[in-house]
């Protein structure tokens, strides 16, 4: 495979050791000091009753807060790009630590702004100012959040303690897991490389890598169990103090969806499990693994001698499909490649998986660990979809760009789906089998595995209210959730009890249930793609408008602009019907081969 690119990080600074970066962090202090003075002089805080405020004051506060937010986002993204590609970079870690001290100050100001919004006559202010009207949703959402705030002193203390509390435990997980080395095949390899062997064509290699991975997680289970217990305990405590029934209610508020929507989606997902078990059994038959699939074969390739995709070829394919959808999207993809936005090479110290992060203005950076297979093409399309979403948000004010996780997956899934559809059109029989497998593999993860994670996290929060859980108990919760979701599609003896250690998503005090929003995004994006296929001419402009508005409305309101009712199971079942068709096609191909 040709040399894989590292992303270019020569803007807005020349590197992590650029004196201008250190100066920018110091300058942020001045920004926050000035902003604090504005807040103090205008009494931006909680009041016992509604306050009368001149619209010009609100405009000033919103504009100044947005400017500070923009500084923070750029600095955080730039520094994290260095940390995520080399966790041993001491300078980057130091810069990130310096920035986090400033983030505490901004978090405290944000808490004051939220409390203040709860005391404003928002409707009256909107009628007086176009600037305020443009940010009405943000203010109304802040007012709703104000109902769940502790006292200003308690909120400030919680933000300050998080740096050395839950935030520190999260950093422990990130740094420890990114530096894990695994003895395998006579040499030591990074955990990301071992997990990548799940895609190897040799069954024995996959099994041996799985066993080596499990043994390594087991050896690290105590500090990781301490971390997850500490984080979930902190979240439980703060949820209770803030008047939430459970952490999932915080997640619903953060994702701008309601319980009816979550229940409708999860109910449709549960009913689809037999469908996915059919797929898993068909794959087991194809691989000669028996009646059920081993866990370590979940990502096994189903074709031999399948097409190997060089990175440059993958980039060209994705850009071509994006352009076929719209020239604007295609030109954007080519710009991302030309300007070096993508870091694709797996290496020691680099985090596993993939992500996209907005850097500045309409620029993003994409991290992935590229493998020369169709799955990596879909990952590339997926992450560039996030970048395209950032492009559409760039014209909004900083306060209007805050997109919840559920809606953040909208563009990524859509771009992944249109790329897959094109790949199927151009593929021969072997290629179609490979693409169907890749699609079903991802859908199984998004629907089945995500549900297992949701069940695990729900039960962990419940039990953590009573006491801490041991590593063995955490493993028990994990495998029970996997049995309930994967069922007889997988060999029970091969389940992965340490997925709670693998997934960094569990290790966050600020974002619990970093799971079901992926399912929302997958099925919502799939449903949007179906709309596009039915009426492509009028879709593109409406879709870009939806993407640009994900910080200005809740999920149900945005869905209605596309004629969708997400509170009803019918929509989710319709999206899952696409999966049913793919399973039937997959079974037919397997039957013809075996």
C-alpha positions, 0 to 999 in steps of 0.5 A, spaced: 500 500 500 502 506 498 504 511 503 498 514 507 498 521 509 498 525 515 494 531 516 497 538 514 497 542 521 500 549 518 494 553 519 492 557 523 499 555 527 505 552 524 506 547 529 504 545 536 511 548 538 509 555 535 510 561 539 504 564 536 500 558 539 502 559 546 501 566 545 494 565 543 492 561 549 495 567 553 490 571 549 484 567 551 486 569 558 485 576 556 478 575 552 475 571 558 477 576 563 474 581 558 468 577 557 467 576 565 467 583 566 461 584 561 458 579 565 459 582 572 457 589 569 451 586 566 449 582 572 449 575 567 447 570 573 441 567 576 435 572 578 429 570 583 425 573 578 424 575 570 429 581 569 428 587 564 434 588 560 435 592 554 436 588 547 443 592 546 446 588 552 443 581 550 446 583 543 453 585 546 453 578 551 451 574 545 456 576 540 462 577 545 460 570 548 460 567 541 467 570 539 470 567 545 467 560 543 470 561 536 477 562 539 476 556 544 474 551 538 479 553 534 485 552 539 482 545 542 481 542 535 488 544 533 491 541 539 487 535 540 489 533 533 496 533 535 494 529 541 490 524 538 495 522 533 501 522 538 499 521 545 506 521 547 507 528 545 509 532 551 508 539 548 501 537 546 499 534 552 501 540 556 498 545 551 491 541 552 492 541 559 493 549 559 487 550 555 483 546 559 484 550 565 481 556 561 475 551 559 473 551 566 473 559 566 468 559 560 464 553 562 463 557 569 461 563 564 456 559 560 453 556 566 451 564 568 449 565 561 444 559 561 441 561 568 440 568 566 437 566 559 432 563 564 430 570 567 429 573 560 423 575 557 425 572 550 419 573 546 419 580 548 427 581 546 426 577 539 421 582 537 426 588 538 432 585 535 434 581 529 440 579 532 437 576 538 431 573 533 437 569 529 439 566 536 432 565 539 432 557 539 439 558 543 436 562 548 430 558 549 434 552 550 438 555 555 432 557 559 430 550 559 436 548 561 436 553 567 431 549 570 436 544 571 441 548 574 444 548 581 446 554 585 451 558 581 457 556 586 455 549 586 455 549 578 462 553 578 465 548 583 463 542 579 466 545 573 472 546 577 473 539 580 471 536 573 478 537 571 481 533 576 475 529 577 471 525 572 475 529 566 482 526 569 479 519 569 477 520 562 484 522 560 487 516 564 483 512 559 485 515 553 492 516 554 492 509 557 489 505 551 492 509 546 499 507 548 497 499 550 502 495 546 500 487 545 505 481 545 503 478 538 506 473 533 513 474 536 513 482 537 509 488 540 504 491 536 499 497 538 492 495 540 489 499 534 494 494 530 491 488 533 484 490 533 485 492 525 487 484 525 479 483 526 479 484 518 484 479 516 483 474 511 486 468 516 481 466 521 486 463 525 489 470 525 483 473 527 482 468 533 489 469 536 488 477 535 482 477 539 485 472 544 491 477 545 486 483 545 482 480 551 488 478 555 491 485 554 484 488 556 484 484 562 491 486 565 488 493 564 481 492 567 483 494 574 485 502 573 479 502 567 474 499 572 476 505 577 475 510 571 469 508 569 466 507 576 468 514 578 465 517 571 459 514 572 458 516 579 460 523 578 454 523 573 449 520 577 451 525 583 450 531 578 444 528 575 440 528 582 443 534 584 440 538 577 433 534 578 434 529 572 430 523 573 436 519 570 442 520 566 438 518 560 434 524 561 440 529 560 442 525 554 435 526 551 435 534 552 442 534 550 440 531 543 434 535 542 429 529 542 424 526 547 422 520 550 417 518 545 422 519 539 427 514 543 422 509 545 419 509 537 426 508 535 429 503 540 422 499 539 423 498 532 431 496 533 429 491 538 424 488 533 429 488 527 434 483 531 431 477 528 433 480 521 440 481 523 441 474 526 439 472 519 445 476 517 450 473 522 448 466 521 448 467 513 455 470 514 457 464 519 455 459 513 459 463 508 465 463 512 464 455 514 464 457 522 458 453 523 451 455 525 453 461 529 458 466 528 464 467 533 465 474 535 472 475 532 469 474 525 464 479 526 469 484 521 472 478 517 472 479 510 467 474 506 471 475 499 478 472 497 482 476 492 477 482 493 479 489 490 484 492 494 483 500 494 489 504 494 488 510 498 488 515 492 483 511 489 479 511 495 479 518 495 478 519 487 472 514 488 469 518 494 470 525 490 466 522 484 460 520 488 460 526 492 460 530 485 455 526 482 450 528 488 452 535 487 458 539 484 458 543 491 459 537 495 464 534 490 468 540 490 469 540 497 471 533 497 477 535 493 479 541 497 479 536 503 484 532 499 488 537 496 489 541 503 491 535 507 485 535 511 486 527 512 490 523 517 490 516 514 496 512 517 495 507 523 501 508 528 503 507 535 500 513 539 495 514 535 488 513 537 483 508 534 477 509 530 475 515 526 473 522 527 472 529 524 473 535 528 472 542 525 478 546 525 477 554 523 472 557 519 469 552 514 475 547 515 475 540 518 480 535 520 479 527 519 482 522 522 482 515 520 486 508 520 486 506 513 485 499 511 485 498 503 478 495 503 471 497 502 469 499 509 475 504 509 472 508 503 465 508 507 469 511 513 472 516 509 465 518 506 462 518 513 467 523 516 467 527 510 460 528 511 461 531 518 466 536 514 461 537 509 456 539 515 461 543 518 461 547 511 454 548 511 454 551 519 460 555 517 455 561 515 452 561 522 454 564 528 458 560 533 452 560 538 448 557 532 453 552 530 452 547 536 449 541 533 447 535 538 450 528 537 444 525 534 443 530 528 451 531 527 450 524 524 445 526 519 450 528 513 455 523 515 450 517 514 447 520 508 454 521 504 456 514 506 449 511 504 450 515 497 457 512 496 455 505 498 449 505 493 454 508 487 459 502 489 454 497 488 452 500 481 459 499 479 461 492 482 461 485 479 458 479 483 464 478 488 464 486 489 456 486 491 457 481 496 463 485 499 459 491 499 453 488 502 457 485 507 460 492 509 453 495 509 450 490 513 456 489 518 456 497 519 448 496 520 449 491 525 454 495 529 449 501 529 443 497 531 445 491 534 451 493 538 449 500 539 443 497 543 447 492 547 451 499 549 445 502 551 443 497 555 450 496 558 450 503 560 443 504 563 444 498 567 451 500 569 448 507 571 443 504 575 447 499 579 452 504 580 447 508 585 448 503 590 456 501 589 462 501 585 462 495 580 468 490 579 471 488 573 468 482 573 461 485 574 462 490 568 464 484 564 458 480 566 453 486 564 457 487 558 456 480 556 449 480 558 447 485 554 451 482 548 447 476 549 440 479 549 441 483 542 446 478 538 442 472 541 443 466 537 447 469 531 453 469 535 457 464 539 456 465 546 463 463 548 466 468 544 463 474 546 467 480 548 466 482 555 471 488 555 468 492 550 466 497 556 474 498 556 475 499 549 470 504 548 472 511 550 465 513 549 463 511 556 468 515 559 465 522 559 462 526 564 459 531 559 456 526 554 453 520 557 449 515 552 454 516 546 451 510 543 443 511 541 444 517 537 449 514 532 443 509 531 438 515 530 443 518 525 444 512 521 436 511 520 435 518 520 440 519 514 437 512 511 430 515 511 433 522 508 437 518 502 430 515 501 427 522 500 433 524 495 432 518 491 424 519 490 425 527 489 432 528 487 431 535 484 428 539 490 432 535 495 439 538 495 437 545 497 432 543 502 438 538 505 443 543 505 438 548 509 437 542 514 444 541 515 445 549 516 440 549 521 442 543 526 444 548 531 437 552 531 432 547 532 430 540 535 430 534 531 423 533 530 422 540 528 428 539 523 425 532 521 418 536 519 421 540 514 423 534 510 416 531 511 418 526 517 415 524 523 420 521 528 416 520 534 412 514 530 415 507 529 413 507 522 419 512 520 424 508 523 421 501 521 421 504 514 429 505 514 430 498 517 426 496 511 432 498 507 436 493 511 431 487 510 432 488 503 440 487 504 439 481 508 435 478 503 440 479 497 446 477 502 442 470 503 441 469 496 448 470 494 451 466 500 446 460 498 448 461 491 455 460 493 455 455 499 
